[in-house]
């Protein structure tokens, strides 16, 4: 393991374990100031660190990732990434407009919406952070749709769940499992192929759930309500996803 990996692992652990209850011998107010000062420093350092970079992969890397997926799921030729949305709890604001934006009527809770695209190697290829919790995942992912359509070869694609609509805008580069009630081909052979493909797609798409688990298990702060201050919350989330990149690339934990 590279020496830097030990350093980043320690930073990651501290960020994950410290909360507003304070550390031994301190009061919450002091702990909060120290933690947010550390987040400010991390944000500036990681912004210039190529190991922490979040970038859509080039075609050669996409094909290498797709080949690794194909070893496990031979029917899914071309699949290199996995998309999923994730809502995180947030503290309520005293401002009515802010509170209304973060309230999700479906879950009956205050939260923010995020969309992640995990590459097959566990890194984050693209993410949308800190969107209002009242937005649907498909609305949050509009910028991702543009990236997929413009920068993905026609024979490669990413997988998502059925919450993400698949339209002409993504040119087949975003595929989802079959929805309940979908009409299958009448030809028995074609029907069998469609079902077999769907079964492997559902299995492979679990990688997105593993990615979410990697974030929440490594950074326990994501399990508690995040600050209602949008700028501070975005800085924290941005720092966490970049630390995730460092952990995957230097330590290999994905």
C-alpha positions as CSV (number, residue, x, y, z in Angstrom):
1,X,0.0,0.0,0.0
2,X,1.3,3.4,-0.9
3,X,2.2,5.7,2.1
4,X,-0.4,8.2,1.0
5,X,-3.1,5.6,1.3
6,X,-2.5,5.4,5.1
7,X,-2.9,9.2,5.4
8,X,-6.1,9.3,3.3
9,X,-7.5,6.3,5.1
10,X,-7.0,8.1,8.4
11,X,-8.6,11.3,7.2
12,X,-11.5,9.4,5.8
13,X,-12.0,7.6,9.2
14,X,-11.9,10.9,11.2
15,X,-14.4,12.6,8.9
16,X,-16.7,9.5,9.2
17,X,-16.5,9.2,12.9
18,X,-16.7,12.7,14.3
19,X,-20.1,14.3,14.9
20,X,-21.6,17.3,16.7
21,X,-21.7,15.5,20.1
22,X,-18.1,16.5,20.6
23,X,-14.9,14.6,21.3
24,X,-13.5,13.7,24.7
25,X,-12.6,16.9,26.6
26,X,-14.4,19.2,24.1
27,X,-17.9,20.7,23.7
28,X,-20.0,20.3,20.6
29,X,-19.4,23.9,19.4
30,X,-15.6,23.5,19.5
31,X,-15.8,20.1,17.7
32,X,-18.0,21.6,15.0
33,X,-15.5,24.4,14.3
34,X,-12.6,22.0,14.1
35,X,-14.5,19.5,11.9
36,X,-15.7,22.2,9.4
37,X,-12.2,23.8,9.4
38,X,-10.9,20.3,8.4
39,X,-13.6,20.0,5.7
40,X,-12.6,23.4,4.2
41,X,-9.0,22.3,4.0
42,X,-9.9,18.9,2.5
43,X,-12.1,20.5,-0.1
44,X,-9.2,22.7,-1.3
45,X,-6.6,19.9,-1.3
46,X,-8.8,17.3,-3.0
47,X,-9.9,19.8,-5.7
48,X,-6.3,19.7,-7.0
49,X,-5.6,16.0,-6.4
50,X,-5.9,13.9,-9.6
51,X,-6.4,10.8,-7.5
52,X,-9.6,12.4,-6.2
53,X,-10.8,13.3,-9.6
54,X,-14.4,12.5,-10.8
55,X,-14.5,12.3,-14.5
56,X,-16.4,10.4,-17.2
57,X,-14.1,7.6,-18.5
58,X,-12.7,7.7,-22.0
59,X,-13.7,5.1,-24.6
60,X,-10.7,2.8,-24.0
61,X,-11.4,2.7,-20.2
62,X,-15.1,2.1,-20.9
63,X,-14.2,-0.9,-23.0
64,X,-11.9,-2.3,-20.3
65,X,-14.6,-1.8,-17.7
66,X,-17.2,-3.5,-20.0
67,X,-14.9,-6.4,-20.5
68,X,-14.6,-6.9,-16.7
69,X,-18.4,-6.9,-16.4
70,X,-18.7,-9.3,-19.3
71,X,-16.6,-11.9,-17.6
72,X,-19.3,-12.3,-15.0
73,X,-22.3,-11.5,-17.1
74,X,-21.6,-12.6,-20.7
75,X,-24.9,-11.4,-22.1
76,X,-24.3,-7.8,-21.1
77,X,-21.7,-6.9,-23.6
78,X,-21.0,-3.1,-23.4
79,X,-22.1,-2.5,-19.8
80,X,-19.5,-0.4,-17.9
81,X,-21.4,1.6,-15.3
82,X,-24.3,1.6,-12.9
83,X,-26.6,4.5,-12.1
84,X,-28.8,5.0,-9.0
85,X,-30.4,7.8,-7.1
86,X,-30.0,8.2,-3.3
87,X,-31.8,10.5,-0.9
88,X,-30.0,11.7,2.3
89,X,-31.7,13.1,5.4
90,X,-31.3,16.8,6.0
91,X,-32.1,19.1,8.9
92,X,-35.2,21.2,8.5
93,X,-34.7,24.9,7.8
94,X,-36.7,27.8,9.4
95,X,-37.1,29.3,5.9
96,X,-40.3,28.1,4.3
97,X,-39.0,28.0,0.8
98,X,-35.9,25.9,1.8
99,X,-38.0,23.6,3.9
100,X,-40.5,23.1,1.1
101,X,-37.8,22.3,-1.4
102,X,-36.3,19.6,0.8
103,X,-39.6,17.9,1.8
104,X,-40.3,14.7,-0.1
105,X,-44.0,13.9,0.0
106,X,-43.5,10.3,-1.0
107,X,-41.2,9.6,2.0
108,X,-42.8,12.1,4.3
109,X,-39.3,13.4,5.3
110,X,-36.9,16.2,4.6
111,X,-34.0,15.1,2.4
112,X,-31.8,15.9,-0.6
113,X,-31.6,14.0,-3.8
114,X,-28.3,12.8,-5.3
115,X,-27.6,10.7,-8.4
116,X,-24.4,8.6,-8.8
117,X,-22.9,6.7,-11.7
118,X,-20.5,4.1,-10.5
119,X,-18.0,2.7,-12.9
120,X,-17.3,-1.1,-12.8
121,X,-14.1,-0.5,-10.9
122,X,-16.0,1.1,-8.0
123,X,-15.0,4.7,-8.7
124,X,-17.6,7.4,-9.3
125,X,-17.8,8.4,-13.0
126,X,-20.4,11.1,-12.5
127,X,-22.6,12.5,-9.7
128,X,-25.2,15.1,-9.1
129,X,-25.2,16.3,-5.5
130,X,-27.4,18.3,-3.2
131,X,-30.5,18.6,-5.4
132,X,-33.8,19.4,-3.6
133,X,-35.4,16.3,-2.1
134,X,-38.7,17.1,-3.7
135,X,-37.2,16.4,-7.2
136,X,-37.6,12.9,-8.8
137,X,-34.4,11.0,-9.6
138,X,-35.1,11.3,-13.3
139,X,-35.2,15.1,-13.0
140,X,-32.0,15.2,-11.0
141,X,-30.2,13.1,-13.6
142,X,-30.9,15.4,-16.6
143,X,-27.3,16.5,-16.7
144,X,-26.1,12.9,-16.6
145,X,-28.3,12.0,-19.6
146,X,-26.5,14.7,-21.6
147,X,-23.1,13.3,-20.7
148,X,-24.3,9.7,-21.5
149,X,-25.7,10.8,-24.9
150,X,-22.7,12.9,-25.9
151,X,-19.8,11.0,-24.6
152,X,-20.7,7.3,-24.8
153,X,-20.2,5.2,-27.9
154,X,-23.4,3.6,-29.3
155,X,-22.4,0.0,-28.4
156,X,-21.6,0.9,-24.7
157,X,-24.1,1.7,-22.0
158,X,-24.8,2.1,-18.3
159,X,-27.6,0.4,-16.3
160,X,-30.2,2.0,-14.0
161,X,-33.4,1.0,-12.3
162,X,-36.8,1.6,-13.7
163,X,-37.1,5.0,-12.0
164,X,-35.0,6.4,-14.8
165,X,-36.9,6.7,-18.0
166,X,-35.2,5.5,-21.1
167,X,-35.8,7.6,-24.2
168,X,-34.3,8.6,-27.5
169,X,-32.2,11.2,-25.8
170,X,-29.8,8.6,-24.4
171,X,-29.7,6.5,-27.6
172,X,-29.7,3.1,-25.9
173,X,-26.7,4.1,-23.7
174,X,-28.9,3.8,-20.6
175,X,-30.7,0.5,-20.1
176,X,-33.1,-0.6,-17.3
177,X,-34.7,-3.9,-16.3
178,X,-38.0,-4.8,-17.7
179,X,-41.0,-3.2,-16.0
180,X,-43.9,-5.2,-14.7
181,X,-46.3,-5.8,-17.5
182,X,-43.8,-5.3,-20.3
183,X,-44.8,-7.2,-23.4
184,X,-42.2,-9.8,-24.3
185,X,-41.6,-11.2,-27.8
186,X,-44.0,-13.9,-28.8
187,X,-41.2,-16.0,-30.4
188,X,-40.1,-18.4,-27.7
189,X,-36.4,-18.1,-28.5
190,X,-36.5,-14.3,-28.5
191,X,-38.5,-14.3,-25.3
192,X,-35.9,-16.5,-23.6
193,X,-33.1,-14.2,-24.7
194,X,-35.0,-11.2,-23.4
195,X,-35.6,-12.8,-20.0
196,X,-32.0,-14.1,-19.7
197,X,-30.6,-10.6,-20.6
198,X,-33.0,-9.0,-18.0
199,X,-31.9,-11.5,-15.3
200,X,-28.3,-10.7,-15.8
201,X,-29.0,-6.9,-15.9
202,X,-30.8,-7.0,-12.6
203,X,-28.0,-8.9,-11.1
204,X,-25.3,-6.6,-12.4
205,X,-27.1,-3.5,-11.4
206,X,-26.7,-4.5,-7.7
207,X,-23.2,-2.9,-8.1
208,X,-24.9,0.5,-7.7
209,X,-26.3,-0.6,-4.3
210,X,-22.8,-1.7,-3.3
211,X,-21.5,1.7,-4.3
212,X,-24.1,3.4,-2.1
213,X,-23.1,1.0,0.7
214,X,-19.4,1.9,0.3
215,X,-20.2,5.6,0.8
216,X,-22.5,5.2,3.8
217,X,-20.4,2.5,5.6
218,X,-17.2,4.5,5.1
219,X,-18.8,7.9,6.0
220,X,-21.2,7.4,8.9
221,X,-22.1,11.1,8.8
222,X,-24.3,10.4,5.8
223,X,-26.6,8.4,8.1
224,X,-27.5,11.4,10.1
225,X,-29.3,14.6,9.0
226,X,-27.0,16.8,7.1
227,X,-26.8,20.6,7.6
228,X,-29.6,22.7,6.2
229,X,-27.1,25.2,4.9
230,X,-26.9,24.2,1.2
231,X,-23.4,25.6,0.6
232,X,-21.9,23.8,3.6
233,X,-23.8,20.6,2.8
234,X,-22.5,20.6,-0.8
235,X,-18.9,21.1,0.4
236,X,-19.2,18.2,2.8
237,X,-20.8,15.9,0.1
238,X,-18.2,16.9,-2.5
239,X,-15.4,16.1,0.0
240,X,-16.9,12.7,0.8
241,X,-17.2,11.6,-2.9
242,X,-13.6,12.7,-3.6
243,X,-12.4,10.8,-0.5
244,X,-14.2,7.8,-1.9
245,X,-12.3,8.1,-5.1
246,X,-9.0,8.3,-3.2
247,X,-9.9,5.2,-1.1
248,X,-10.8,3.2,-4.2
249,X,-7.7,4.2,-6.2
250,X,-5.1,4.0,-3.4
251,X,-6.5,1.5,-1.0
252,X,-8.6,-0.6,-3.3
253,X,-11.7,-0.5,-1.1
254,X,-14.7,-0.3,-3.4
